């Protein structure tokens, strides 16, 4: 991900557009239509109606008045992206803190402070579960191009990325191995792209 320096006006316009898009995409009738469009082999049972977290990606284009405007590229529902954005924001804030015009305003935070944002994401990801009871699942996560997301999620929230093939099922319980022990998994966040399973 590349850092982007925006004017306050453009940032506020993009935030407003992202909120409008998410409000529209959260409409129950539209969600039912989305769900019907999912091919049966990829329809996951008991899936949440909405992702716990979402990111809206924009391209910047020149608008009719010659000013930059956002155009929707995609929406993602992967919580690990938020961890990466915070880690990158922290790194850039440290690098740029002494540069004229850059101090104090570089952020990817969702709340009033870094601590409040981290706590919001931590509660969203873990709920009342211990960190070892929550996993971020992908196929061979160490080899994925999204590995930096997984590293940031581990560093900030103590949640491990686990390969789908390393999980074990006993009855109705999913287990993961850690330090030689099999631990029941209570929450799964996946980055698995289902058609990669074929």
Secondary structure by P-SEA (a helix, b strand, c coil): cbbbbbcaaaaaaaaaaaaaaaaaaacaaaaaaaaaacccccccccccccccbbbbbbbbccccccbbbbbbccccccaaaaaaaaaaaaaaaaaacccccccccccccccccaaaaaaaaaaaaccccccccccccccccccccaaaaaaaaaacccbbbbbcccccccccbbbbbcccbbbbbcbbbbcccccccc
